[in-house]
Amino acid sequence: RKWVRRVLAAAALLLVAGITVVAVRGRSPASIGAAYFAKVACSGVFVSGRDLASVRNGELRLDVPLAKVISVDVDRAQGVATASVAGLVKRRAVYRQGLGCTLDSEVSVEELKRQSGWLPAPPAAAEPWNEVVEQSVVRDRLNAALDDAFAEPEPAHPRRTRAVVVVRDGALVAERYAPGFSREMRLLGWSMGKSVTNALVGILVRQGKLDLHAPAPVPEWSAPGDPRHAITLDQLMRMSSGLEFLESYSDIESDVNVMLFRKPSAGGYAADKPLIRAPDSAWEYSSGTTNIISRIVRHAVGGTLADYWTFPRRELFDRIGMSSAILEPDPTGTFVGSSFCYATARDWARLGLLFLNDGVAHGERILPEGWVRYSTTPTAKAPDGQYGAQIWLNAGVGSAPPKRPAATGPPHDAAFWPSAPRDAFAFQGFEGQHVFVVPSHRLVVVRLGLSQPGSTWNAGQFIGAVAAAFPETL
């Protein structure tokens, strides 16, 4: 009928007009949405080695209206993923070996490819694991914990666990993968990358190139009269800088989404934010502060772009055997230390082992003496002592009894794990990425997945169940 065709045509025109309007705004939701699709598809295909259908049916299967009009194409020959919103707004991400994928935020794909002359050296060969069977484990309990991690008791609210690795005393005790995933596959840690940034800062502190308690060397704050001038690196590490930053993943135009998917310099965007409260007067979770730190790391390393890009591999990854790790940079070349680090589940466990062993790997000190203690000391203003320096804590505050409620931590996970040992701490990321370190049980436990809002995944129950399978403690 003519009137039906007219209504459909009018609706199409309204859709096109709406997309066109938002596309020209500085904080374009369409541009950010397309960027998310391009970046996730690019890294999923080229870094993780998955097929596009798997990524599209996983990370990109979002129940939001904008997602329904975004198409994605991957050019394997060129190493480019392109996402388009109704054919009007396009964003691209380019893959570079050793660096993963980077978005075309205010820079062309061709310009990004021209940076490739500075690509980091190839990773070292993966180290073999000691796979001696742990004698003190209650195997039935451990198997039950893993069974439960991969179970789907409510299909409408899936857990989508992809990988679990359990390490005791440096030996691989158990591991399991969902269909389509494997021990060789690099997976995104999201905010677990903050703990990689923590380690890089520790290395530079050991080398005498950074001072935690001096004013942070941020060019935008250098004027003596700038109220941000006095912010210290320690306050940034502890998310207590007082800088404005909205960390909301559900709001497509929040600071974290604009920073990651729209701006060419993640650290520069965050550094431009105003001071809204006195440093150390409050705690607020902020990926922006981590990217300020990441830019500080770049300046402290100095030298050429090649010197900087090879620094994490040379000083951290190769030395602890984390050979699969890929840190992805923003268009300016600075690593997005808050969010974009890929590694195999086994290699995420190696990072946990570094912290379990007080910063020592293979008998060699990587992190300065006392660094792990510093990193796991509760931040004064963090609710109930739930946060250290880029690391989540389970210690709580007080002693009789310790205050460890199942409180809300970052926008993606509970902050405490009441059934786990009090000394447990963790690297945590969006959608249920975890590296748990439990010193009293000499344990490192990795869980990687795609647990979106509403999922039945419970990190506290999981780590508590795994720890209970190892009755011997120090």
Secondary structure as a PSIPRED ss2 file (coil, helix, strand):
# PSIPRED VFORMAT (PSIPRED V4.0)

   1 R C   1.000  0.000  0.000
   2 K H   0.000  1.000  0.000
   3 W H   0.000  1.000  0.000
   4 V H   0.000  1.000  0.000
   5 R H   0.000  1.000  0.000
   6 R H   0.000  1.000  0.000
   7 V H   0.000  1.000  0.000
   8 L H   0.000  1.000  0.000
   9 A H   0.000  1.000  0.000
  10 A H   0.000  1.000  0.000
  11 A H   0.000  1.000  0.000
  12 A H   0.000  1.000  0.000
  13 L H   0.000  1.000  0.000
  14 L H   0.000  1.000  0.000
  15 L H   0.000  1.000  0.000
  16 V H   0.000  1.000  0.000
  17 A H   0.000  1.000  0.000
  18 G H   0.000  1.000  0.000
  19 I H   0.000  1.000  0.000
  20 T H   0.000  1.000  0.000
  21 V H   0.000  1.000  0.000
  22 V H   0.000  1.000  0.000
  23 A H   0.000  1.000  0.000
  24 V C   1.000  0.000  0.000
  25 R C   1.000  0.000  0.000
  26 G C   1.000  0.000  0.000
  27 R C   1.000  0.000  0.000
  28 S C   1.000  0.000  0.000
  29 P H   0.000  1.000  0.000
  30 A H   0.000  1.000  0.000
  31 S H   0.000  1.000  0.000
  32 I H   0.000  1.000  0.000
  33 G H   0.000  1.000  0.000
  34 A H   0.000  1.000  0.000
  35 A H   0.000  1.000  0.000
  36 Y H   0.000  1.000  0.000
  37 F H   0.000  1.000  0.000
  38 A H   0.000  1.000  0.000
  39 K H   0.000  1.000  0.000
  40 V H   0.000  1.000  0.000
  41 A H   0.000  1.000  0.000
  42 C H   0.000  1.000  0.000
  43 S H   0.000  1.000  0.000
  44 G H   0.000  1.000  0.000
  45 V H   0.000  1.000  0.000
  46 F H   0.000  1.000  0.000
  47 V H   0.000  1.000  0.000
  48 S C   1.000  0.000  0.000
  49 G C   1.000  0.000  0.000
  50 R C   1.000  0.000  0.000
  51 D C   1.000  0.000  0.000
  52 L H   0.000  1.000  0.000
  53 A H   0.000  1.000  0.000
  54 S H   0.000  1.000  0.000
  55 V H   0.000  1.000  0.000
  56 R H   0.000  1.000  0.000
  57 N H   0.000  1.000  0.000
  58 G C   1.000  0.000  0.000
  59 E C   1.000  0.000  0.000
  60 L C   1.000  0.000  0.000
  61 R C   1.000  0.000  0.000
  62 L C   1.000  0.000  0.000
  63 D C   1.000  0.000  0.000
  64 V C   1.000  0.000  0.000
  65 P H   0.000  1.000  0.000
  66 L H   0.000  1.000  0.000
  67 A H   0.000  1.000  0.000
  68 K H   0.000  1.000  0.000
  69 V H   0.000  1.000  0.000
  70 I E   0.000  0.000  1.000
  71 S E   0.000  0.000  1.000
  72 V E   0.000  0.000  1.000
  73 D E   0.000  0.000  1.000
  74 V E   0.000  0.000  1.000
  75 D E   0.000  0.000  1.000
  76 R C   1.000  0.000  0.000
  77 A C   1.000  0.000  0.000
  78 Q C   1.000  0.000  0.000
  79 G C   1.000  0.000  0.000
  80 V E   0.000  0.000  1.000
  81 A E   0.000  0.000  1.000
  82 T E   0.000  0.000  1.000
  83 A E   0.000  0.000  1.000
  84 S E   0.000  0.000  1.000
  85 V E   0.000  0.000  1.000
  86 A C   1.000  0.000  0.000
  87 G C   1.000  0.000  0.000
  88 L C   1.000  0.000  0.000
  89 V E   0.000  0.000  1.000
  90 K E   0.000  0.000  1.000
  91 R E   0.000  0.000  1.000
  92 R E   0.000  0.000  1.000
  93 A E   0.000  0.000  1.000
  94 V E   0.000  0.000  1.000
  95 Y E   0.000  0.000  1.000
  96 R E   0.000  0.000  1.000
  97 Q C   1.000  0.000  0.000
  98 G C   1.000  0.000  0.000
  99 L C   1.000  0.000  0.000
 100 G E   0.000  0.000  1.000
 101 C E   0.000  0.000  1.000
 102 T E   0.000  0.000  1.000
 103 L E   0.000  0.000  1.000
 104 D C   1.000  0.000  0.000
 105 S C   1.000  0.000  0.000
 106 E C   1.000  0.000  0.000
 107 V C   1.000  0.000  0.000
 108 S C   1.000  0.000  0.000
 109 V H   0.000  1.000  0.000
 110 E H   0.000  1.000  0.000
 111 E H   0.000  1.000  0.000
 112 L H   0.000  1.000  0.000
 113 K H   0.000  1.000  0.000
 114 R H   0.000  1.000  0.000
 115 Q H   0.000  1.000  0.000
 116 S H   0.000  1.000  0.000
 117 G H   0.000  1.000  0.000
 118 W H   0.000  1.000  0.000
 119 L C   1.000  0.000  0.000
 120 P C   1.000  0.000  0.000
 121 A C   1.000  0.000  0.000
 122 P C   1.000  0.000  0.000
 123 P C   1.000  0.000  0.000
 124 A C   1.000  0.000  0.000
 125 A C   1.000  0.000  0.000
 126 A C   1.000  0.000  0.000
 127 E C   1.000  0.000  0.000
 128 P C   1.000  0.000  0.000
 129 W C   1.000  0.000  0.000
 130 N E   0.000  0.000  1.000
 131 E C   1.000  0.000  0.000
 132 V C   1.000  0.000  0.000
 133 V C   1.000  0.000  0.000
 134 E C   1.000  0.000  0.000
 135 Q C   1.000  0.000  0.000
 136 S C   1.000  0.000  0.000
 137 V C   1.000  0.000  0.000
 138 V C   1.000  0.000  0.000
 139 R H   0.000  1.000  0.000
 140 D H   0.000  1.000  0.000
 141 R H   0.000  1.000  0.000
 142 L H   0.000  1.000  0.000
 143 N H   0.000  1.000  0.000
 144 A H   0.000  1.000  0.000
 145 A H   0.000  1.000  0.000
 146 L H   0.000  1.000  0.000
 147 D H   0.000  1.000  0.000
 148 D H   0.000  1.000  0.000
 149 A H   0.000  1.000  0.000
 150 F H   0.000  1.000  0.000
 151 A C   1.000  0.000  0.000
 152 E C   1.000  0.000  0.000
 153 P C   1.000  0.000  0.000
 154 E C   1.000  0.000  0.000
 155 P C   1.000  0.000  0.000
 156 A C   1.000  0.000  0.000
 157 H C   1.000  0.000  0.000
 158 P C   1.000  0.000  0.000
 159 R C   1.000  0.000  0.000
 160 R C   1.000  0.000  0.000
 161 T E   0.000  0.000  1.000
 162 R E   0.000  0.000  1.000
 163 A E   0.000  0.000  1.000
 164 V E   0.000  0.000  1.000
 165 V E   0.000  0.000  1.000
 166 V E   0.000  0.000  1.000
 167 V E   0.000  0.000  1.000
 168 R E   0.000  0.000  1.000
 169 D C   1.000  0.000  0.000
 170 G C   1.000  0.000  0.000
 171 A E   0.000  0.000  1.000
 172 L E   0.000  0.000  1.000
 173 V E   0.000  0.000  1.000
 174 A E   0.000  0.000  1.000
 175 E E   0.000  0.000  1.000
 176 R E   0.000  0.000  1.000
 177 Y E   0.000  0.000  1.000
 178 A C   1.000  0.000  0.000
 179 P C   1.000  0.000  0.000
 180 G C   1.000  0.000  0.000
 181 F C   1.000  0.000  0.000
 182 S C   1.000  0.000  0.000
 183 R C   1.000  0.000  0.000
 184 E C   1.000  0.000  0.000
 185 M C   1.000  0.000  0.000
 186 R C   1.000  0.000  0.000
 187 L E   0.000  0.000  1.000
 188 L E   0.000  0.000  1.000
 189 G C   1.000  0.000  0.000
 190 W H   0.000  1.000  0.000
 191 S H   0.000  1.000  0.000
 192 M H   0.000  1.000  0.000
 193 G H   0.000  1.000  0.000
 194 K H   0.000  1.000  0.000
 195 S H   0.000  1.000  0.000
 196 V H   0.000  1.000  0.000
 197 T H   0.000  1.000  0.000
 198 N H   0.000  1.000  0.000
 199 A H   0.000  1.000  0.000
 200 L H   0.000  1.000  0.000
 201 V H   0.000  1.000  0.000
 202 G H   0.000  1.000  0.000
 203 I H   0.000  1.000  0.000
 204 L H   0.000  1.000  0.000
 205 V H   0.000  1.000  0.000
 206 R H   0.000  1.000  0.000
 207 Q C   1.000  0.000  0.000
 208 G C   1.000  0.000  0.000
 209 K C   1.000  0.000  0.000
 210 L C   1.000  0.000  0.000
 211 D C   1.000  0.000  0.000
 212 L C   1.000  0.000  0.000
 213 H C   1.000  0.000  0.000
 214 A C   1.000  0.000  0.000
 215 P E   0.000  0.000  1.000
 216 A C   1.000  0.000  0.000
 217 P C   1.000  0.000  0.000
 218 V C   1.000  0.000  0.000
 219 P H   0.000  1.000  0.000
 220 E H   0.000  1.000  0.000
 221 W H   0.000  1.000  0.000
 222 S C   1.000  0.000  0.000
 223 A C   1.000  0.000  0.000
 224 P C   1.000  0.000  0.000
 225 G C   1.000  0.000  0.000
 226 D C   1.000  0.000  0.000
 227 P C   1.000  0.000  0.000
 228 R C   1.000  0.000  0.000
 229 H C   1.000  0.000  0.000
 230 A C   1.000  0.000  0.000
 231 I C   1.000  0.000  0.000
 232 T E   0.000  0.000  1.000
 233 L H   0.000  1.000  0.000
 234 D H   0.000  1.000  0.000
 235 Q H   0.000  1.000  0.000
 236 L H   0.000  1.000  0.000
 237 M H   0.000  1.000  0.000
 238 R C   1.000  0.000  0.000
 239 M C   1.000  0.000  0.000
 240 S C   1.000  0.000  0.000
 241 S C   1.000  0.000  0.000
 242 G C   1.000  0.000  0.000
 243 L E   0.000  0.000  1.000
 244 E C   1.000  0.000  0.000
 245 F C   1.000  0.000  0.000
 246 L C   1.000  0.000  0.000
 247 E C   1.000  0.000  0.000
 248 S C   1.000  0.000  0.000
 249 Y C   1.000  0.000  0.000
 250 S C   1.000  0.000  0.000
 251 D C   1.000  0.000  0.000
 252 I C   1.000  0.000  0.000
 253 E C   1.000  0.000  0.000
 254 S C   1.000  0.000  0.000
 255 D H   0.000  1.000  0.000
 256 V H   0.000  1.000  0.000
 257 N H   0.000  1.000  0.000
 258 V H   0.000  1.000  0.000
 259 M H   0.000  1.000  0.000
 260 L H   0.000  1.000  0.000
 261 F H   0.000  1.000  0.000
 262 R C   1.000  0.000  0.000
 263 K C   1.000  0.000  0.000
 264 P C   1.000  0.000  0.000
 265 S C   1.000  0.000  0.000
 266 A H   0.000  1.000  0.000
 267 G H   0.000  1.000  0.000
 268 G H   0.000  1.000  0.000
 269 Y H   0.000  1.000  0.000
 270 A H   0.000  1.000  0.000
 271 A H   0.000  1.000  0.000
 272 D C   1.000  0.000  0.000
 273 K C   1.000  0.000  0.000
 274 P C   1.000  0.000  0.000
 275 L E   0.000  0.000  1.000
 276 I C   1.000  0.000  0.000
 277 R C   1.000  0.000  0.000
 278 A C   1.000  0.000  0.000
 279 P C   1.000  0.000  0.000
 280 D C   1.000  0.000  0.000
 281 S C   1.000  0.000  0.000
 282 A C   1.000  0.000  0.000
 283 W C   1.000  0.000  0.000
 284 E C   1.000  0.000  0.000
 285 Y C   1.000  0.000  0.000
 286 S C   1.000  0.000  0.000
 287 S H   0.000  1.000  0.000
 288 G H   0.000  1.000  0.000
 289 T H   0.000  1.000  0.000
 290 T H   0.000  1.000  0.000
 291 N H   0.000  1.000  0.000
 292 I H   0.000  1.000  0.000
 293 I H   0.000  1.000  0.000
 294 S H   0.000  1.000  0.000
 295 R H   0.000  1.000  0.000
 296 I H   0.000  1.000  0.000
 297 V H   0.000  1.000  0.000
 298 R H   0.000  1.000  0.000
 299 H H   0.000  1.000  0.000
 300 A H   0.000  1.000  0.000
 301 V H   0.000  1.000  0.000
 302 G C   1.000  0.000  0.000
 303 G C   1.000  0.000  0.000
 304 T C   1.000  0.000  0.000
 305 L H   0.000  1.000  0.000
 306 A H   0.000  1.000  0.000
 307 D H   0.000  1.000  0.000
 308 Y H   0.000  1.000  0.000
 309 W H   0.000  1.000  0.000
 310 T H   0.000  1.000  0.000
 311 F H   0.000  1.000  0.000
 312 P H   0.000  1.000  0.000
 313 R H   0.000  1.000  0.000
 314 R H   0.000  1.000  0.000
 315 E H   0.000  1.000  0.000
 316 L H   0.000  1.000  0.000
 317 F H   0.000  1.000  0.000
 318 D H   0.000  1.000  0.000
 319 R H   0.000  1.000  0.000
 320 I H   0.000  1.000  0.000
 321 G C   1.000  0.000  0.000
 322 M C   1.000  0.000  0.000
 323 S C   1.000  0.000  0.000
 324 S C   1.000  0.000  0.000
 325 A C   1.000  0.000  0.000
 326 I E   0.000  0.000  1.000
 327 L E   0.000  0.000  1.000
 328 E C   1.000  0.000  0.000
 329 P E   0.000  0.000  1.000
 330 D C   1.000  0.000  0.000
 331 P C   1.000  0.000  0.000
 332 T C   1.000  0.000  0.000
 333 G C   1.000  0.000  0.000
 334 T C   1.000  0.000  0.000
 335 F E   0.000  0.000  1.000
 336 V C   1.000  0.000  0.000
 337 G C   1.000  0.000  0.000
 338 S C   1.000  0.000  0.000
 339 S C   1.000  0.000  0.000
 340 F C   1.000  0.000  0.000
 341 C E   0.000  0.000  1.000
 342 Y E   0.000  0.000  1.000
 343 A E   0.000  0.000  1.000
 344 T C   1.000  0.000  0.000
 345 A H   0.000  1.000  0.000
 346 R H   0.000  1.000  0.000
 347 D H   0.000  1.000  0.000
 348 W H   0.000  1.000  0.000
 349 A H   0.000  1.000  0.000
 350 R H   0.000  1.000  0.000
 351 L H   0.000  1.000  0.000
 352 G H   0.000  1.000  0.000
 353 L H   0.000  1.000  0.000
 354 L H   0.000  1.000  0.000
 355 F H   0.000  1.000  0.000
 356 L H   0.000  1.000  0.000
 357 N C   1.000  0.000  0.000
 358 D C   1.000  0.000  0.000
 359 G C   1.000  0.000  0.000
 360 V E   0.000  0.000  1.000
 361 A E   0.000  0.000  1.000
 362 H C   1.000  0.000  0.000
 363 G C   1.000  0.000  0.000
 364 E E   0.000  0.000  1.000
 365 R E   0.000  0.000  1.000
 366 I C   1.000  0.000  0.000
 367 L C   1.000  0.000  0.000
 368 P C   1.000  0.000  0.000
 369 E C   1.000  0.000  0.000
 370 G C   1.000  0.000  0.000
 371 W H   0.000  1.000  0.000
 372 V H   0.000  1.000  0.000
 373 R H   0.000  1.000  0.000
 374 Y H   0.000  1.000  0.000
 375 S H   0.000  1.000  0.000
 376 T C   1.000  0.000  0.000
 377 T C   1.000  0.000  0.000
 378 P C   1.000  0.000  0.000
 379 T C   1.000  0.000  0.000
 380 A C   1.000  0.000  0.000
 381 K C   1.000  0.000  0.000
 382 A C   1.000  0.000  0.000
 383 P H   0.000  1.000  0.000
 384 D H   0.000  1.000  0.000
 385 G H   0.000  1.000  0.000
 386 Q C   1.000  0.000  0.000
 387 Y E   0.000  0.000  1.000
 388 G C   1.000  0.000  0.000
 389 A C   1.000  0.000  0.000
 390 Q C   1.000  0.000  0.000
 391 I C   1.000  0.000  0.000
 392 W E   0.000  0.000  1.000
 393 L E   0.000  0.000  1.000
 394 N C   1.000  0.000  0.000
 395 A C   1.000  0.000  0.000
 396 G C   1.000  0.000  0.000
 397 V E   0.000  0.000  1.000
 398 G C   1.000  0.000  0.000
 399 S C   1.000  0.000  0.000
 400 A C   1.000  0.000  0.000
 401 P C   1.000  0.000  0.000
 402 P C   1.000  0.000  0.000
 403 K E   0.000  0.000  1.000
 404 R C   1.000  0.000  0.000
 405 P C   1.000  0.000  0.000
 406 A C   1.000  0.000  0.000
 407 A C   1.000  0.000  0.000
 408 T E   0.000  0.000  1.000
 409 G C   1.000  0.000  0.000
 410 P C   1.000  0.000  0.000
 411 P C   1.000  0.000  0.000
 412 H C   1.000  0.000  0.000
 413 D C   1.000  0.000  0.000
 414 A E   0.000  0.000  1.000
 415 A C   1.000  0.000  0.000
 416 F C   1.000  0.000  0.000
 417 W C   1.000  0.000  0.000
 418 P C   1.000  0.000  0.000
 419 S C   1.000  0.000  0.000
 420 A C   1.000  0.000  0.000
 421 P C   1.000  0.000  0.000
 422 R C   1.000  0.000  0.000
 423 D C   1.000  0.000  0.000
 424 A C   1.000  0.000  0.000
 425 F E   0.000  0.000  1.000
 426 A E   0.000  0.000  1.000
 427 F E   0.000  0.000  1.000
 428 Q E   0.000  0.000  1.000
 429 G E   0.000  0.000  1.000
 430 F C   1.000  0.000  0.000
 431 E C   1.000  0.000  0.000
 432 G C   1.000  0.000  0.000
 433 Q E   0.000  0.000  1.000
 434 H E   0.000  0.000  1.000
 435 V E   0.000  0.000  1.000
 436 F E   0.000  0.000  1.000
 437 V E   0.000  0.000  1.000
 438 V E   0.000  0.000  1.000
 439 P H   0.000  1.000  0.000
 440 S H   0.000  1.000  0.000
 441 H H   0.000  1.000  0.000
 442 R C   1.000  0.000  0.000
 443 L E   0.000  0.000  1.000
 444 V E   0.000  0.000  1.000
 445 V E   0.000  0.000  1.000
 446 V E   0.000  0.000  1.000
 447 R E   0.000  0.000  1.000
 448 L E   0.000  0.000  1.000
 449 G E   0.000  0.000  1.000
 450 L C   1.000  0.000  0.000
 451 S C   1.000  0.000  0.000
 452 Q C   1.000  0.000  0.000
 453 P C   1.000  0.000  0.000
 454 G C   1.000  0.000  0.000
 455 S C   1.000  0.000  0.000
 456 T C   1.000  0.000  0.000
 457 W C   1.000  0.000  0.000
 458 N C   1.000  0.000  0.000
 459 A H   0.000  1.000  0.000
 460 G H   0.000  1.000  0.000
 461 Q H   0.000  1.000  0.000
 462 F H   0.000  1.000  0.000
 463 I H   0.000  1.000  0.000
 464 G H   0.000  1.000  0.000
 465 A H   0.000  1.000  0.000
 466 V H   0.000  1.000  0.000
 467 A H   0.000  1.000  0.000
 468 A H   0.000  1.000  0.000
 469 A C   1.000  0.000  0.000
 470 F C   1.000  0.000  0.000
 471 P C   1.000  0.000  0.000
 472 E C   1.000  0.000  0.000
 473 T C   1.000  0.000  0.000
 474 L C   1.000  0.000  0.000
